[in-house]
Amino acid sequence: MPKLACWSCGRQIYTVAPLEALFREERRCPRCGAFLNSDRRDLEQRLSIRRQNPAADPGPPVGDGERRAEQRRRARRRKPVS
């Protein structure tokens, strides 16, 4: 399902036909009357995964639980509201 966008007012419109198959009046935005364009955000722009952990840093150990459990606070930070 093609997704069209009005670059003037920002409205997004879902259609069942591609932009090229619409009539001239159907290519206009119902809100402001400007011509619609294909939504640039519709397509996936990334060609590869951006962030990956390197093989040398596998992350935290799975079986040991949280690494900094002993550094957690044992006492309350604030006094209870009375």
RAGIMO-V321212 format. One record per residue. RES is the residue in one letter. OMEGA is omega in radians with two decimals (none if undefined). Layout:
RES:OMEGA
RES:OMEGA
//
This chain:
M:3.14
P:3.12
K:-3.13
L:3.14
A:3.01
C:-3.10
W:3.11
S:-3.07
C:3.08
G:-3.12
R:3.09
Q:-3.07
I:3.07
Y:-3.14
T:3.09
V:-3.14
A:3.09
P:-3.08
L:-3.10
E:-3.10
A:-3.12
L:3.04
F:-3.09
R:-3.14
E:3.12
E:3.12
R:-3.14
R:3.12
C:3.12
P:-3.12
R:-3.02
C:3.09
G:3.12
A:3.13
F:-3.13
L:3.09
N:3.02
S:-3.10
D:-3.12
R:-3.10
R:-3.08
D:-3.09
L:3.07
E:-3.06
Q:-3.06
R:3.12
L:3.13
S:3.11
I:-3.05
R:-3.04
R:3.08
Q:3.04
N:3.07
P:-3.10
A:-3.13
A:-3.12
D:-3.06
P:3.13
G:-3.09
P:3.11
P:-3.04
V:-2.99
G:-3.03
D:-3.09
G:-3.11
E:-3.06
R:-3.04
R:-3.11
A:-3.12
E:-3.14
Q:3.13
R:3.12
R:3.09
R:-3.10
A:3.12
R:3.11
R:-3.07
R:3.08
K:3.10
P:3.12
V:-3.13
S:none
//
